[in-house]
Amino acid sequence: MSEPTSPPPRIGSPVWDRELADIGLDRRWVDADVGAVLATTDAHGEFDPHGLNLFGTDAEVAAGWVLLHQRFPSYGILMYLRMCWSSGDHALQDWIVRQFAAMLMYGPAPVADSAEYGLWADYFESPEASQVFTALALQLPRPHWDRLISGAGPVPWEAKHQVFQEAAEVPALHPALARGVAGSFYDVYGDVDAVAAARLLDRLTVADESLLAALTEATTQPLRLRSGSAVIVDESDAGWPHPGSFLLRAAVRSSRSRWVRQSELVADGRVYGRLAHWDFPFDPAKIAHRVVAAPEPEGRVVLFRVEGPPERAELLVDRELEAWPPGLREHLAP
């Protein structure tokens, strides 16, 4: 990692006011805007950000949402703050990241809880995940990494692995780190190097038995599948952008569903290809194809795209299969 930067100031403090001036705003203007908005709300009802209209530049609106979030923490407010991020310049984006660092560091708990969820939903599952995660890790002192790493499952592994390694050196961070590693396997958009995660797990003390069971399963066992039919696509069709692959319908048989991209698809000890896309969107009306029919397996059936010779598809219908994260079989081999 790069050298840490200065921790963020508390939101609303005099130092915060000076940083607000760095993006061209005067605290008095922001307070006036927020006060005007609050004057129009029902003081006796539940605070609803969806009924508010904040006006001004992206920076003005963002500052208003940050102050409102301190009083009424909710994902709804952070959703609108994300809109300011999306339309703002780099200076405003950096400032918004710094506000999340302040929320995680100083709280109070409802503010930090909301910020942790907002990061996971709006930033860590986005193309900016590496950028935001790295900036937060550099601004937050290591003892305050707990909420950052616990929701880091969707962050690309190459962006978070060094932070995870450093967090493993702090026993107080082990519960949060365990949740972050589990999310790297089990989140819908989780990203993980299974071998590195297995080695990291050896360094952790995990008191939560259910969490430990999930981590142990993810780092020692394949994802078990039961296949149904296969779809062999005509690769000469101009609408098919994935040559050298086929589609396989399958249901998860493992006790916990997880997804690791490029997992080896194995049957009877033989590798037939790699799982490249989970729940693949396929419109059969648009692309020429042939179906190798088989009975539907029990459970939720998902269409996987498998990178491998299409002729192997017929060998995989109606079978018990294993999906091994890259390198994990070799790591566990005696």
One Martini backbone bead per residue (centre of mass of N, CA, C, O) as a GRO file, in nm:
protein
  334
    1MET     BB    1   0.101   0.033   0.011
    2SER     BB    2   0.063   0.337   0.063
    3GLU     BB    3   0.079   0.611   0.228
    4PRO     BB    4  -0.074   0.744   0.468
    5THR     BB    5  -0.319   0.960   0.541
    6SER     BB    6  -0.508   1.177   0.677
    7PRO     BB    7  -0.741   1.190   0.880
    8PRO     BB    8  -1.051   1.266   0.927
    9PRO     BB    9  -1.277   1.480   1.013
   10ARG     BB   10  -1.528   1.576   1.175
   11ILE     BB   11  -1.842   1.623   1.118
   12GLY     BB   12  -1.875   1.979   1.172
   13SER     BB   13  -1.607   2.077   1.216
   14PRO     BB   14  -1.370   2.314   1.171
   15VAL     BB   15  -1.203   2.136   0.980
   16TRP     BB   16  -1.437   2.066   0.797
   17ASP     BB   17  -1.491   2.353   0.704
   18ARG     BB   18  -1.218   2.385   0.558
   19GLU     BB   19  -1.265   2.149   0.357
   20LEU     BB   20  -1.516   2.275   0.234
   21ALA     BB   21  -1.363   2.520   0.110
   22ASP     BB   22  -1.194   2.344  -0.095
   23ILE     BB   23  -1.490   2.307  -0.263
   24GLY     BB   24  -1.635   2.605  -0.243
   25LEU     BB   25  -1.757   2.623   0.059
   26ASP     BB   26  -1.993   2.744   0.298
   27ARG     BB   27  -2.125   2.655   0.590
   28ARG     BB   28  -2.356   2.861   0.601
   29TRP     BB   29  -2.495   2.770   0.343
   30VAL     BB   30  -2.551   2.480   0.420
   31ASP     BB   31  -2.716   2.534   0.673
   32ALA     BB   32  -2.937   2.693   0.528
   33ASP     BB   33  -3.033   2.467   0.343
   34VAL     BB   34  -3.101   2.259   0.562
   35GLY     BB   35  -3.297   2.437   0.722
   36ALA     BB   36  -3.502   2.471   0.492
   37VAL     BB   37  -3.572   2.175   0.465
   38LEU     BB   38  -3.659   2.116   0.764
   39ALA     BB   39  -3.897   2.328   0.763
   40THR     BB   40  -4.068   2.127   0.552
   41THR     BB   41  -4.091   1.914   0.762
   42ASP     BB   42  -4.215   1.657   0.959
   43ALA     BB   43  -4.145   1.637   1.294
   44HIS     BB   44  -4.352   1.374   1.351
   45GLY     BB   45  -4.223   1.218   1.133
   46GLU     BB   46  -4.065   1.031   0.920
   47PHE     BB   47  -3.776   1.049   0.761
   48ASP     BB   48  -3.782   1.155   0.405
   49PRO     BB   49  -3.565   1.188   0.140
   50HIS     BB   50  -3.765   1.155  -0.113
   51GLY     BB   51  -3.913   1.447  -0.035
   52LEU     BB   52  -3.661   1.601  -0.122
   53ASN     BB   53  -3.507   1.929  -0.223
   54LEU     BB   54  -3.193   1.983  -0.347
   55PHE     BB   55  -3.004   2.274  -0.424
   56GLY     BB   56  -2.741   2.304  -0.662
   57THR     BB   57  -2.457   2.195  -0.656
   58ASP     BB   58  -2.303   1.906  -0.609
   59ALA     BB   59  -2.157   2.003  -0.351
   60GLU     BB   60  -2.398   2.121  -0.200
   61VAL     BB   61  -2.570   1.867  -0.193
   62ALA     BB   62  -2.366   1.679  -0.058
   63ALA     BB   63  -2.334   1.839   0.208
   64GLY     BB   64  -2.630   1.816   0.289
   65TRP     BB   65  -2.643   1.506   0.307
   66VAL     BB   66  -2.426   1.468   0.522
   67LEU     BB   67  -2.569   1.628   0.749
   68LEU     BB   68  -2.832   1.465   0.745
   69HIS     BB   69  -2.701   1.188   0.811
   70GLN     BB   70  -2.621   1.264   1.103
   71ARG     BB   71  -2.936   1.282   1.189
   72PHE     BB   72  -3.049   1.064   0.941
   73PRO     BB   73  -2.962   0.766   0.913
   74SER     BB   74  -2.946   0.638   0.568
   75TYR     BB   75  -2.957   0.500   0.259
   76GLY     BB   76  -3.122   0.713   0.113
   77ILE     BB   77  -2.914   0.939   0.137
   78LEU     BB   78  -2.670   0.784   0.007
   79MET     BB   79  -2.797   0.757  -0.270
   80TYR     BB   80  -2.784   1.066  -0.330
   81LEU     BB   81  -2.480   1.091  -0.288
   82ARG     BB   82  -2.409   0.910  -0.530
   83MET     BB   83  -2.511   1.107  -0.744
   84CYS     BB   84  -2.295   1.318  -0.687
   85TRP     BB   85  -2.059   1.141  -0.760
   86SER     BB   86  -2.139   1.076  -1.060
   87SER     BB   87  -2.141   1.408  -1.136
   88GLY     BB   88  -1.872   1.466  -1.024
   89ASP     BB   89  -1.568   1.547  -0.953
   90HIS     BB   90  -1.274   1.452  -0.817
   91ALA     BB   91  -1.288   1.634  -0.568
   92LEU     BB   92  -1.568   1.537  -0.473
   93GLN     BB   93  -1.508   1.238  -0.455
   94ASP     BB   94  -1.288   1.264  -0.241
   95TRP     BB   95  -1.472   1.399  -0.031
   96ILE     BB   96  -1.677   1.168  -0.002
   97VAL     BB   97  -1.483   0.955   0.098
   98ARG     BB   98  -1.409   1.118   0.354
   99GLN     BB   99  -1.691   1.093   0.480
  100PHE     BB  100  -1.688   0.789   0.514
  101ALA     BB  101  -1.447   0.781   0.700
  102ALA     BB  102  -1.582   0.948   0.924
  103MET     BB  103  -1.822   0.760   0.977
  104LEU     BB  104  -1.651   0.508   1.056
  105MET     BB  105  -1.473   0.645   1.285
  106TYR     BB  106  -1.710   0.822   1.462
  107GLY     BB  107  -1.995   0.822   1.388
  108PRO     BB  108  -2.227   0.686   1.508
  109ALA     BB  109  -2.350   0.379   1.477
  110PRO     BB  110  -2.577   0.448   1.268
  111VAL     BB  111  -2.383   0.586   1.072
  112ALA     BB  112  -2.182   0.350   1.030
  113ASP     BB  113  -2.383   0.141   0.934
  114SER     BB  114  -2.481   0.296   0.687
  115ALA     BB  115  -2.203   0.331   0.551
  116GLU     BB  116  -2.132   0.035   0.519
  117TYR     BB  117  -2.369  -0.030   0.332
  118GLY     BB  118  -2.324   0.190   0.114
  119LEU     BB  119  -2.052   0.087   0.018
  120TRP     BB  120  -2.138  -0.198  -0.066
  121ALA     BB  121  -2.374  -0.114  -0.269
  122ASP     BB  122  -2.233   0.156  -0.435
  123TYR     BB  123  -1.902   0.080  -0.452
  124PHE     BB  124  -1.806  -0.230  -0.423
  125GLU     BB  125  -2.012  -0.292  -0.687
  126SER     BB  126  -1.813  -0.118  -0.858
  127PRO     BB  127  -1.566   0.014  -1.066
  128GLU     BB  128  -1.463   0.193  -0.796
  129ALA     BB  129  -1.372   0.001  -0.566
  130SER     BB  130  -1.062   0.025  -0.551
  131GLN     BB  131  -1.043   0.328  -0.511
  132VAL     BB  132  -1.214   0.353  -0.251
  133PHE     BB  133  -1.082   0.145  -0.069
  134THR     BB  134  -0.794   0.261  -0.073
  135ALA     BB  135  -0.862   0.543   0.036
  136LEU     BB  136  -0.977   0.444   0.307
  137ALA     BB  137  -0.728   0.285   0.411
  138LEU     BB  138  -0.544   0.550   0.416
  139GLN     BB  139  -0.735   0.723   0.622
  140LEU     BB  140  -0.755   0.484   0.810
  141PRO     BB  141  -0.682   0.361   1.085
  142ARG     BB  142  -0.635   0.040   1.152
  143PRO     BB  143  -0.839   0.017   1.403
  144HIS     BB  144  -1.072   0.128   1.171
  145TRP     BB  145  -1.120  -0.132   0.962
  146ASP     BB  146  -1.369  -0.307   1.023
  147ARG     BB  147  -1.596  -0.182   0.832
  148LEU     BB  148  -1.433  -0.203   0.571
  149ILE     BB  149  -1.371  -0.526   0.560
  150SER     BB  150  -1.653  -0.662   0.609
  151GLY     BB  151  -1.764  -0.531   0.308
  152ALA     BB  152  -1.524  -0.640   0.082
  153GLY     BB  153  -1.614  -0.871  -0.109
  154PRO     BB  154  -1.637  -0.708  -0.403
  155VAL     BB  155  -1.355  -0.642  -0.394
  156PRO     BB  156  -1.083  -0.666  -0.546
  157TRP     BB  157  -0.826  -0.858  -0.447
  158GLU     BB  158  -0.583  -0.674  -0.533
  159ALA     BB  159  -0.693  -0.432  -0.343
  160LYS     BB  160  -0.727  -0.607  -0.049
  161HIS     BB  161  -0.499  -0.811   0.038
  162GLN     BB  162  -0.308  -0.624   0.201
  163VAL     BB  163  -0.513  -0.537   0.411
  164PHE     BB  164  -0.575  -0.822   0.511
  165GLN     BB  165  -0.289  -0.887   0.605
  166GLU     BB  166  -0.271  -0.654   0.814
  167ALA     BB  167  -0.527  -0.731   0.978
  168ALA     BB  168  -0.416  -1.011   1.081
  169GLU     BB  169  -0.223  -0.858   1.301
  170VAL     BB  170  -0.516  -0.786   1.436
  171PRO     BB  171  -0.722  -0.940   1.648
  172ALA     BB  172  -0.962  -0.727   1.656
  173LEU     BB  173  -1.008  -0.778   1.326
  174HIS     BB  174  -1.097  -1.076   1.276
  175PRO     BB  175  -1.408  -1.067   1.254
  176ALA     BB  176  -1.416  -0.873   1.009
  177LEU     BB  177  -1.230  -1.036   0.823
  178ALA     BB  178  -1.401  -1.289   0.808
  179ARG     BB  179  -1.639  -1.146   0.668
  180GLY     BB  180  -1.477  -1.051   0.421
  181VAL     BB  181  -1.395  -1.332   0.320
  182ALA     BB  182  -1.676  -1.450   0.296
  183GLY     BB  183  -1.778  -1.235   0.091
  184SER     BB  184  -1.571  -1.317  -0.132
  185PHE     BB  185  -1.741  -1.586  -0.178
  186TYR     BB  186  -2.076  -1.516  -0.121
  187ASP     BB  187  -2.110  -1.290  -0.277
  188VAL     BB  188  -2.231  -1.216  -0.576
  189TYR     BB  189  -1.957  -1.009  -0.617
  190GLY     BB  190  -1.734  -1.170  -0.532
  191ASP     BB  191  -1.368  -1.160  -0.457
  192VAL     BB  192  -1.114  -1.426  -0.501
  193ASP     BB  193  -0.833  -1.596  -0.355
  194ALA     BB  194  -0.846  -1.902  -0.233
  195VAL     BB  195  -0.556  -1.958  -0.143
  196ALA     BB  196  -0.507  -1.695   0.011
  197ALA     BB  197  -0.751  -1.735   0.200
  198ALA     BB  198  -0.655  -1.996   0.334
  199ARG     BB  199  -0.396  -1.875   0.455
  200LEU     BB  200  -0.538  -1.653   0.616
  201LEU     BB  201  -0.715  -1.835   0.797
  202ASP     BB  202  -0.469  -1.953   0.962
  203ARG     BB  203  -0.443  -1.651   1.116
  204LEU     BB  204  -0.728  -1.685   1.240
  205THR     BB  205  -0.977  -1.595   1.482
  206VAL     BB  206  -1.293  -1.779   1.491
  207ALA     BB  207  -1.579  -1.774   1.691
  208ASP     BB  208  -1.783  -1.806   1.473
  209GLU     BB  209  -1.916  -2.100   1.376
  210SER     BB  210  -2.068  -2.037   1.110
  211LEU     BB  211  -1.837  -1.879   0.980
  212LEU     BB  212  -1.624  -2.100   0.995
  213ALA     BB  213  -1.779  -2.305   0.823
  214ALA     BB  214  -1.788  -2.132   0.566
  215LEU     BB  215  -1.479  -2.098   0.533
  216THR     BB  216  -1.401  -2.395   0.528
  217GLU     BB  217  -1.566  -2.474   0.283
  218ALA     BB  218  -1.440  -2.263   0.080
  219THR     BB  219  -1.121  -2.382   0.144
  220THR     BB  220  -1.194  -2.726   0.101
  221GLN     BB  221  -1.437  -2.705  -0.110
  222PRO     BB  222  -1.650  -2.752  -0.345
  223LEU     BB  223  -1.884  -2.676  -0.567
  224ARG     BB  224  -2.193  -2.835  -0.589
  225LEU     BB  225  -2.343  -2.994  -0.877
  226ARG     BB  226  -2.642  -3.026  -1.086
  227SER     BB  227  -2.709  -3.123  -1.393
  228GLY     BB  228  -2.862  -3.076  -1.696
  229SER     BB  229  -2.875  -2.909  -1.951
  230ALA     BB  230  -2.743  -2.813  -2.273
  231VAL     BB  231  -2.581  -2.541  -2.463
  232ILE     BB  232  -2.508  -2.519  -2.811
  233VAL     BB  233  -2.345  -2.284  -2.986
  234ASP     BB  234  -2.327  -2.112  -3.279
  235GLU     BB  235  -2.020  -1.967  -3.362
  236SER     BB  236  -2.120  -1.833  -3.642
  237ASP     BB  237  -2.281  -1.648  -3.485
  238ALA     BB  238  -2.279  -1.303  -3.456
  239GLY     BB  239  -2.423  -1.301  -3.153
  240TRP     BB  240  -2.163  -1.464  -3.049
  241PRO     BB  241  -1.895  -1.359  -2.811
  242HIS     BB  242  -1.813  -1.684  -2.701
  243PRO     BB  243  -1.583  -1.857  -2.786
  244GLY     BB  244  -1.519  -2.159  -2.637
  245SER     BB  245  -1.827  -2.219  -2.537
  246PHE     BB  246  -2.088  -2.304  -2.297
  247LEU     BB  247  -2.406  -2.416  -2.170
  248LEU     BB  248  -2.522  -2.477  -1.821
  249ARG     BB  249  -2.750  -2.646  -1.636
  250ALA     BB  250  -2.774  -2.578  -1.273
  251ALA     BB  251  -2.756  -2.695  -0.934
  252VAL     BB  252  -2.704  -2.643  -0.610
  253ARG     BB  253  -2.561  -2.880  -0.350
  254SER     BB  254  -2.460  -2.712  -0.152
  255SER     BB  255  -2.517  -2.559   0.153
  256ARG     BB  256  -2.362  -2.319   0.004
  257SER     BB  257  -2.371  -2.044  -0.195
  258ARG     BB  258  -2.122  -1.986  -0.452
  259TRP     BB  259  -1.879  -1.765  -0.636
  260VAL     BB  260  -1.602  -1.846  -0.864
  261ARG     BB  261  -1.426  -1.735  -1.093
  262GLN     BB  262  -1.277  -1.987  -1.290
  263SER     BB  263  -1.376  -2.245  -1.211
  264GLU     BB  264  -1.337  -2.574  -1.203
  265LEU     BB  265  -1.485  -2.828  -1.400
  266VAL     BB  266  -1.564  -3.136  -1.234
  267ALA     BB  267  -1.541  -3.493  -1.337
  268ASP     BB  268  -1.390  -3.760  -1.233
  269GLY     BB  269  -1.113  -3.574  -1.223
  270ARG     BB  270  -1.207  -3.393  -1.466
  271VAL     BB  271  -1.149  -3.122  -1.675
  272TYR     BB  272  -1.397  -2.922  -1.872
  273GLY     BB  273  -1.365  -2.629  -1.740
  274ARG     BB  274  -1.478  -2.285  -1.691
  275LEU     BB  275  -1.632  -2.061  -1.493
  276ALA     BB  276  -1.754  -1.739  -1.628
  277HIS     BB  277  -2.083  -1.740  -1.574
  278TRP     BB  278  -2.347  -1.640  -1.373
  279ASP     BB  279  -2.646  -1.622  -1.480
  280PHE     BB  280  -2.683  -1.629  -1.784
  281PRO     BB  281  -2.783  -1.426  -2.046
  282PHE     BB  282  -3.032  -1.593  -2.258
  283ASP     BB  283  -3.152  -1.565  -2.599
  284PRO     BB  284  -3.275  -1.808  -2.808
  285ALA     BB  285  -3.394  -1.615  -3.040
  286LYS     BB  286  -3.092  -1.481  -3.125
  287ILE     BB  287  -2.939  -1.771  -3.113
  288ALA     BB  288  -2.785  -2.026  -3.240
  289HIS     BB  289  -2.885  -2.366  -3.129
  290ARG     BB  290  -2.829  -2.656  -2.907
  291VAL     BB  291  -3.004  -2.905  -2.722
  292VAL     BB  292  -2.918  -3.104  -2.437
  293ALA     BB  293  -3.125  -3.303  -2.293
  294ALA     BB  294  -3.246  -3.295  -1.943
  295PRO     BB  295  -3.321  -3.322  -1.641
  296GLU     BB  296  -3.427  -3.138  -1.392
  297PRO     BB  297  -3.300  -3.019  -1.125
  298GLU     BB  298  -3.303  -2.963  -0.808
  299GLY     BB  299  -3.381  -2.646  -0.759
  300ARG     BB  300  -3.200  -2.380  -0.849
  301VAL     BB  301  -3.169  -2.289  -1.179
  302VAL     BB  302  -2.867  -2.226  -1.361
  303LEU     BB  303  -2.688  -2.044  -1.604
  304PHE     BB  304  -2.382  -2.145  -1.734
  305ARG     BB  305  -2.067  -2.039  -1.838
  306VAL     BB  306  -1.834  -2.239  -2.026
  307GLU     BB  307  -1.496  -2.273  -2.062
  308GLY     BB  308  -1.482  -2.476  -2.353
  309PRO     BB  309  -1.531  -2.732  -2.537
  310PRO     BB  310  -1.838  -2.786  -2.678
  311GLU     BB  311  -1.820  -3.107  -2.695
  312ARG     BB  312  -1.839  -3.140  -2.371
  313ALA     BB  313  -2.136  -3.090  -2.300
  314GLU     BB  314  -2.253  -3.384  -2.341
  315LEU     BB  315  -2.081  -3.495  -2.081
  316LEU     BB  316  -2.255  -3.298  -1.852
  317VAL     BB  317  -2.520  -3.420  -1.841
  318ASP     BB  318  -2.666  -3.541  -1.575
  319ARG     BB  319  -2.455  -3.445  -1.327
  320GLU     BB  320  -2.202  -3.460  -1.100
  321LEU     BB  321  -2.036  -3.162  -0.982
  322GLU     BB  322  -1.732  -2.962  -0.967
  323ALA     BB  323  -1.625  -2.640  -0.825
  324TRP     BB  324  -1.297  -2.510  -0.846
  325PRO     BB  325  -1.101  -2.298  -0.740
  326PRO     BB  326  -0.827  -2.160  -0.833
  327GLY     BB  327  -0.575  -2.385  -0.700
  328LEU     BB  328  -0.711  -2.555  -0.465
  329ARG     BB  329  -0.649  -2.846  -0.531
  330GLU     BB  330  -0.340  -2.818  -0.519
  331HIS     BB  331  -0.324  -2.706  -0.228
  332LEU     BB  332  -0.471  -2.979  -0.101
  333ALA     BB  333  -0.273  -3.160  -0.192
  334PRO     BB  334  -0.049  -3.408  -0.066
   0.00000   0.00000   0.00000
